[in-house]
Amino acid sequence: MYATPLDLPDFDEEVVTEAHVRYLEPRGLGGRAAIITLDNGFDHTKPSSFGPGGLKNLWRALDEVEAAEDLKLIAVTGKPFIFLAGADIKLMPLLESREQGLALAQAGHAVYKRLKDSAVPTFAFVNGTALGGGFELALHCHYRTVSASAVGLGLPEVSIGLIPGWGGSQILPNLIGVEKAAQVIVGNPLNQNKMLRGTDLVPLGIADAQFEAADFLEESLEWAVKVASGELAVERAAIDRESWPQVVAGVRKLVDEKVHNASAAAVRAVDLLELARTASFEEGSLAEDEALADLEVGPQFQASIYAFNLVRALGKRPEGAPSPGLAKEIGKVGVVGAGLMAGQIALMFARRLEVPVVMTDLDEDRAQKGLAYVRAEIDKLEAKGRASKLKAAKLRSLVSASADKSVYGDCDLVIEAVFEELKVKQAVFAEVESLVPEECLLVTNTSGLSITAMASGLAHPERLVGMHFFNPVAVMPLVEVIATESTDAATLSTAYAVAKKLKKTAVGSADRPAFIVNRLLGRMLAEVTGAVDAGTPVEVADVALDELGLPMRPFALLELVGLQVSWHLCQHLNEDLGPRFPLSENLRLLAEADFPVFDAEAKGKGRLTEAAKSLVKLGDEASSAEEVKERVLRGLAEEVRFMLDEGVVPSAKQVDLAMIMGAGFPFWLGGLTPYLDREGISTAVSGRPLALGEAVDS
């Protein structure tokens, strides 16, 4: 028996979402339509969400409409640009017991079930963001329309240590099939919490109709009237139940490969997807309730709250950023280089800033190859529906290429993306500075070289700043913003403003070797390769960190980055930071090998070929996987302490944000530094915690 929302206690901290009811008599319906609009009274920057108060308001609204006479249609929609952002995550830490969590789960089911079981046809008009419980509310309705411009759609719960607990794990696989549902419920959250767009929902079978934003509600209501009156029949694809077990087995394998089963939420979500094949909706809902109640009081969700608040707070207001009022307007961008990274950067600036972008390279042939790459990527965006035909044509017109650097003469920002050698970058900036206007920003995309050294020969070093983008540029959400002692406030402010327009999370770093993410990943790899050099078999060292659920094992990361690049980084860190970044002999041997080192059949998994294994020289001090893990974590704790003492970042929170957004450190571990503190490693290494108790202003 479900608890109703009326049984729940109120929270003073809740921003209560109202459920406003209005009645219409559309032509052709032969009766009245009730439109329930969910609205918390704020604009789109503060999405509506459900705590106990919001659930109670929807319950009362449903009481009202169910008592209405001559009712033929019930529709739920949201305030402009927002349908419903789901359960209010901020309130969950206030739950005092598992029983309270269970009651909240049951109450959500009780409300939503009224839409599912309604004798009057129910419709969700998804006019904007619909996440978690908001997405599940739409799933409970008999029919769904979606705005073509809607963004932020999906079931992200697994990414923060929960499961879709208000029906999503049971309804979705029975609506669109378990394979597609597993991608939405498990795959997307584990893939940097990928969101769906409005244009995705009809092809997936989640929505029944899509309309443009300008007339969305009118078109949706007109469509709903045709469905409710019987004029229009909605057909849905049959669900393949025979292959369901095989699909679930594949999803279990994915979770093992992706996070090595370290995410309790992902494992429980797959269990629920398996259950949805045979269980009644009531049985599946009860299983959701129990799973959600367990996870809400579990350590992974509790840790996720810190990470969630961190990303939301510092992602919007970067720590240490100067006043945005100092930022300069950017009307044209230059990109030095036309290789893969440069092409990605050029396309990103054109898409987000919508300003002319010009690339250059050493000769016309290389420049035009870079331009061809950008245009091919634009073609892909158009083919996938990510850019309209008009938008794609505009992007093509914005990006150009040349071998003549005089094209930078009217640029407001020039960013270099050339070979990672200090002398090369110094030469680039010396030439570019003589060509650009006095107010033009000079930006380096270096992944760790000294920006101060790059600026040493410039007439105006105050306009040089680092913006380190991560590869692939379009996917990775982080950019490290690096100022030298000479960088002026206007330049730094502009860098942060540009990062925001590029829809990147900016984290500030002092100009120290490898900055934040690469320095810590470098230390991690140094400890792993050091263990191998000492005598630990590669197969043992590579799985030592599995219980953390990192997105890549160490040797897969080496394969992705490239052994030559990794050896290059190893040398730089050893030279700049000393013996705690030793020169790994095995890394050198693998980097200098003249044959394939990684098994092509296991692409992306970092598996060495037999020939590569024969190169590896092991010492006589082998460690167990647990010992390697301890070694790596102690190394990371030591390196973070050095970074804090050096002033690389103003607080441990910046380290956590950078590692979450730039290295895929899982939310459910709650950030690197709180994890090291909870495990007692920080204190064991340096005698004090790194960040324990450090609050985040959400």
N, C-alpha and C positions, 0 to 999 in steps of 0.2 A: 504493500500500500504506500503510495507516494505521499510524502509530506507536501503540503501546499505552501506557497510563499507567505500566506497569512500566518503560518506557524513560525516564521523566521524572526529573529531579533533585528532591530534596526541598527545601523551604524551611523553615527554622527558624521563620519568622514566621507560618506557616500555622496557623490554628485548624482542626484536622483534623476533618472530618465523618465519623463512623462509619456503617457500613451494617449494622445489626443484623438478623439473620435469625431468624425463628421460623416454625414449621410448625403448621398447623391441619388438622383433618379435618372441614370443614363438612358438615352433613347435605345430601345431594343431589348432592354433587360426585363421589362415587365415587372419591375419591383425596385427595391432600394439596394444600394451598395454602401457598405460601411468601410470607410478608409481610416485605418489606425496609423497615426504618424508618431514615430518614436523620436523624442527630442529632449535633450538635457538642458536646453536654454542657452547654449553657447554656440559660437560659430564652428566652422569645420575644423578649426585647429584644436578643438577639444571634443573628440568623438564621443558620441553617446555610448554608454555601456550599461550592463546590468549588475547591480547588487540586489540585496533583498528588496529595497524600495522600488527599483525598476521592475522587478518581477511582479511585485504586488500591483503596480499600476497596470501592467499588461493583463494580469488576472482580472482586475476590476473592469478593464475595458472590454474584455471578452465576456464578462458577466452582462455588461450593458448591451453589447451587440447581439448576443444570443437571445436576449429578451425582446429585441426589436421586432416589430411586425413587418411582414412582407419583405423579409431580407433574402436577397438572392445571391449575394456575393460579399465576401470579406477580403479586404486587401490590407497588407501591412507594408509600410514604407518608412523612410527616415527623413531627417532634415536634409537640407541641401548638401550633396556630395558624401553623405554618411548614411548608410543603412543602419548598422549597429556593429560596434567593435567588440561585442561579446561580453563575457563576464569581466567585472572590474578587478583586474589583477591586484591593484593596490589594497583591496579589502581582504584578500585571502590570508595574508600574514596575521590578520586580526582574529582569525578563527582560533578558538581556544582548545578545540579537541577534534578528534577524528569524527565524532558524532555530529558536530556542527558542519563539518565538511560534507558528510554524508547527507545531512538534511538539505544543504544548499544544492547538491547534485540532484536529489529527489525533487526538490521544488522546481528546478529548471525543467526537468522532465514533465512534471505535472502540468506546468503552464503550456509548454510546447505541444504536449499531447492533445490538448484541446483543439489546436489548429489541425493536427493530423486527423483527428477523429470527428471533426466537425461535419454535420449533415449538410451545411451550406458550403459550397466550394470556396476554398481559401487560396489566396494568391500572395506571393511575395514580390513586390516591385523593388528590386535591388538597384537603388539609384546611386549607390556609391559604396564606400568601404564596408565590407562584411567579413568580419574575422571571428574565428572560434564560435562562441555561442550565437553571434549574429548570423554567421553562415548556417549554423544548425537551425536557427529559427526559420530561415528561408527553406531549408530542406524539409521541414515539417509541413510546410504549406503544400497543397495539392499541385500547384503550378507556380512557375517562376519566370519573371521577365528580368532583364538586366540592361543597364545602361552601357552603351558601347564605350563610354569614357571612364567607366568605373575602374578603380585600381585598389589594390590592397584587399584582395579576396582570398579566402582560404581557411585552412584549419592548422594553425601554427603551433598547437599545444605541445607536441612532442619536443619542439625546440627548447621549451622551458620546463621540461620535466613533467608534463601532464599528458593526458589523452583527451581527445574530443569526448566530453562527458555528458553532453546533452543531446545524444542521438546520432551524432555524426558517424561513429564507427559502425553503426547498424544500418542506417538509412542509405548512406552514400554507396556502399558496395552493392546494395540491392537496387539502386537506381541506375548506376552507370557501369557496374561490373567491378569485381574485386581488383583487377589490375590497375585500372584508372584510379579507383578509390585509394589504393595503397600508395600511389604516387602523390596524391593530394595529402593524405594523412601522415605518411611516413617519409616518402622520398623527398618531397619538397622541403619539409622542415629540416631534414638532415642535409639539404643542399643549400646552405646559407639562408635557410628559411625563405625559399623562393615563393613569391606571391603569384596568384593568378590575376588576370585582367578581365574586364568585362567581355572582351572579344573571345576569350577562351571558353566561356561557360556553355554556349550553345554547342560548339563542336564536341565538347566533353559529354554532353547530354545532361548537364546539371541544370541549365536554364532551358526553357521552352521557346523563348523569343527574345530577340535583342532589338533595342530601339536607340536612336540617337538621343543625346542628352537634352537637346533643345526642347523637344516635345515629349520627353520620356514618360511622364505621368499620364498625359493625355493619350498617348499611343498605347501605353500599357493598359489603361482602363478600357479603351475601345476594344483592344484584343481580348481582355478578360471578359467583357460583356458577351462577345461572340462565343467564347468557350462556355461560360456559365449558362447561356441561353440554348446551347446545343447547336449553334450555327457552325462552330468550328471544333473539330475533333483533334486532340493532341495525341500523337503516336510516339511511342518510345521503343527503343531497341530491346529485344529479348536479352536476358542475362544468361551468359554461359556458366552453368553451374558444374559442368563435368570437369572443366579444367581448374576449378577453384582451388583444390588441394595443391596442385602443382604450382599455381601462382603464389599461394601463401608460402610454400617451401622456398620459392625464389626470393620472396620478400625477406624471409628469415635469413637467407644467405646474404642478401644485400645489407641487412642490419649488422651482420657479423663482419662483413668486409668493410663497411663504412665506419662503424664505431666499435667494432669488436664486442658487440653486445653490452657495451658499457652504459648505454642509456636504458634505464629501467622502463622509462615511458615508451620507448620504441618497441621494446620486447612485449609490453602489455598491449600496445596498440595492435601488433600483429596477432596476438592471441584473440583480441576482440574481432578483428577482421575474419579470422578463421571461424569464430563462433557465429558470425552473421550469416553464414551459409545455411545453417540448420535451425538456429534458435528463433523462437517467436520474438516479436519486437519487445514484448514485456520482459522476457528472459534476458535479451541482450541489453536492455536498458538497466536492469538490475545489476548486470555484470559491469556495465559502465559506472554505475554509482559506486560500487565497491572499489573498482580500480582507481577512480578519481579520488575517493576518500583516502585510500592508501597512499597515493602519490602526493596528495596535498600536504600530508604530515611527514613525508619522507625527506631525506637530506638533499636530494637532487633538486626538488622544486624550491625548497627553502634557499638553497644556494643560488638558484636561478633568479630569485627576486632581486638580489644585488646586481646581477648582470643585466637584467631587464631594466632596472631603474638607471643603471650606469649608462647604457646605450641611449636611453630616452633623454636623460638629462644632459650629459656631456656631448652627446651627438648633436644636440640643438645649440648648446652654449659651450663651445670649446674652452677648456680651462687655460687661462693665460693669454687668450686672444685679445688684441687691443680693440678699441671702440670701432664698431663697423662703420661709424660715420666718417672715418678717415679713408675708407676704401675709394679707389679710383675706378672710374667706368672703363670697361674693356670693350673696344669697338672692333679690333682686329687682332688676330693671334698669329704668330709665326712659330713654326716647329722646325728646329734644326735636326735634320735627319729624315730619312724616308723608309727606314726599316720597319719591322713588325711593330715594335713598341711605339715608334713615332707615328705610324699609321693609326694605331689604336687611339693614341692621344689626340691626334688631329680630328678623328671622327667624333670623339667624345666632346671636344670643345665645340665643334660645329653643331652637334645635336643639342647640347645643353645651353650654350650661350647664344646660338643662332647668329653668329657673327662670321665674317670671312676668315678663313684659316688657310695659310699658305705654308707648304712644306718645301724644304730645299735639301739637296744632297750634293755629293761631289761632282756629279755629271748629270746631264739631262736624262740619260737612260735610267739611272737609279731613281731619280726624282719621279719619272713617269711610272716606273714599276710600283713605287709607293702609292701614287695616285690611283693606279689601277686596283691595288689592294683595297683602298678606301671605297672606291666605287663598287667593287664586288661585295663588300660588307653592307653597303647601302642597299644593293640589290637583294641581299638576303633579308634585310629588315623589311623591305617591301613585300617580298614573297611570303614572309611569315605573318604579315599583317601588323608588324610592329611600327610601320611607317606607312602612311597613305601615299598614294601615287604623287599627290601634290607635295607632301612633306619630303619624299624621297628626291623629287626633282629639285626642291630647294636646297637640300643637303649637297647634292652633286654640284650645284652652282656655287656653293659657299667654299668648297675645298678645291684648291689649286696647287700646282707644284712647279718648281723651277730650279735650275742650277745656279741662278743668279741671286745672291743674297741681298741685292739692293731692294728686293721686294719687301724687306723688313722696314723700309724707310718710313712707313706710316703705321707701324704696329704699336699697340699699347702693351703687349706682352709677348715675349719670345721665350719659348721653352726649348731646352736642348734635350735630345734623346739619342745621343751618340755613344760610341764605345766607352766602356767604363774604365778610362785611364785619365788620370789627373791632367797630364800634359795636353791631351787631346781636348779636354773640356776647357782648359785655360786658353788654348789657341782659339777655340770657337767663340768664347766670350770676348776675347780681345778684338776679334774681327767684327762681331755683331755690335759691340758697343759703339764702334765708329760709324755704324750705319743707322742706328735707331734714334728716335727722338729722345730728348733729355728725360721725359717723364715715363719712358717705356720701362716696364718691369723686365728684369732678366731672371729666368727661372731655370734651375737645374733639376733634372729627374734622377739624379744620382741615388743609388741605393745605399751609399755609405761613405763616399769619399768626402774629404774635408772641403766644405763650402768656403770656409775662411781662406783656404789656400787658393781656391778658384778665384776669389775676389781680390787676391793680393795685388794683381797687376791692373786692376780696373781703376779708371779715373773716378767712378762713382760706385764704390762698393756698397753703398747704402741701398741700392736698388736691386741687389741680388738676394734671392731667397730660394730655399729648396722646397720642392713639392714632389715627394717620392710616391709615385703611383705604383700599385701592385699589379702583377700580371695574372690573368687577363684584365685589362683596364676596365672593360665594360662591366665585368662581373664583380670584381673585388671592391668592397665598399670603403676601404680605408685610403687616406692619403696622409702621409707624415709631412707636416709643415715645419721647416727648419730655418731658424734665423741665426745669423752670425751676430757678433757684437756690433757690427757696422750696420746691419739691416735696420732701416728706419721704420717708424710706426706705420706710416702710410703704405709702405711696401708689404709689411706683414699683415696689416688689416686687409689689403687687397687680396693677398693669397688666401686668407680665410674666407673672404667673401666669394672668391672664385670657386673654392672648394664646395661651398654651400650651393652655388648655382649648378655645379657639376653633380650635385646630389651625392656627394661623398661625405663620410665622417672624417673630420680633420682632427688629428692629434698632434700637438706641438712637441718638438724635441729640440734640445740644445744641439749644437754642432759638435757631436762626439762620434767616434767611429761606429759605423753601421746603424746609428740612430737607435731605434727601439726594437722593432720586430726582428730585423736581420741580426742584430746583436744577440738577442735571446735565442733565436733559432740557430745561430752560429754556435752559441755555447752548448745548446742541446746536441747538435751534431758533433761538436768537439768531444763531448763526453761519450757519445755512442761509438764514434770511430776510435776514440782512445781506449775504450773497453775492448774493441776488436784488436787493436794493435797489441794490447796487453795479453791477449790469448782467448778472448770470448768468441765463439763461432758467430758468424754473421747472422745465422738463423735465430740464435738466442738473443743477441743484442737488438735485432730488428723488432721483436715482439715484446720487448721489455716494458713499453709504455702503453700496451693495449688497453689496460684497465682505465686509462684516462679518456679513451674514446676520441683521440685526436683524429682529424680528417685524413691524415697520411702517416704511415709508418716512416721511420727515418730514411730508409733506403729508397722508398717511393718518392720522398721529398728530394733526395739527391738526384733521382732520375728526372723529376720535373724541372728542377732548377738547372740541371746539367752538371756533370762532374767537373768540367773545366771551370765553369763559373764558381762552383763550390770550392774548388782548390784555390782559385783566385781570391775568394772571400777569406778562406782559411789563412792564406799568406798575409793578407792585409790586417786581419784581426791579430794574428801573431805579432806582426811588426808594431801595431799600434797599442795593443793591450797586454802583450806579454805572454808568459808561459802557460797561463790557464787556457789559452787557445793554442795548443801545441800543433806543430806541423805533422799531420798524420801521414805516416809513410804509406799506408794502404790506400788512403785517399789519393795520394800522388800517383801511385802505381796504376790505379784504376783510371784516373784522369788522363794519364799519358798513354794508355793502352791504344794500340792501333787496330783494334778489332771491336765488334759490338760487346759491350759490357753487360747490358741488361737484356734479358730474355724477351724477344719480340712477341712471343705468344702470350706473355703475361704483362703486356704493355701497361705501364702506369702503376705496377705493383712493386717495382724495385727489386725484382728477382734477378740475381746474378746468373750469367751463363756459366757453364762448366769451365770454360776457358778463363773467365774472370775469377772464378773461385780459386783456380790454380795460382793466380797472382797473389792472393791474399796471404800475408805472412803473419802467423799468430805467435804471440809470445807464450810464456809458460805460466801466466797468471789468469786463468779463466775465471769468469764471474757467472753467477746464475742470473736469470732474467730479473729476479727481485733485487739483486745487488746492483745490476745495471740501472734499474729504475731509481733506486736510492741515490746512486751516483749522479744521474741526470738531474733529479729534483734538488739535490744539494747544490749542484752547480748553478741551476737556475736561481735558487734562493740567494746564493752568493752574488750572482751577477746583478740581480735586481737591487740588492743592497748597495753594490758599487754604483749603480746608475742613480739611485736616490741620493747617495752621498755626493756624487759628482754634479748633481743638478741637471741630469739629462732630461728629467721630467719633474714637474712641481709636486707630484704626489703619486702614490702607488696606483690610484685610480686610472691615471693615464696609461700606465703599463697594462692594466687589465683591459681597458678599452682597446688599446692597440692590438693586443694578442687575440681578443675576441673578433675584432673586425678585420684584422690583417693576417691572422694565422689560423682562424677557425677554432680557437679555443672554446670548448663547449660551454654553453650557458649553464648546463646543469652542474658544472664544477664551480660555478660562481666566480669566475675570474681567477687568474693565476695566483695573485698574491694572497687572497683569502684561502685558497686551497692549500698553499704552502704553509700558511699560518695554522689552519685547522689540523693539518697533519703533524704539526710540531716541528717541521723541518726548518722554518725560518729561525726559530729560537735556537735550535740545535746548531745552526750554522753561524749565526751572528749574535746570539744572545738576546734577541728581541724580535717581536713580530714585525712584519712588513706593513700590514694594513688592517689587522684585526680590529673590528669596531669602527672602522672608517665609514662614516655615513655618506650616503648619496642623496642630494637634494633633488627629488623627482618632481 
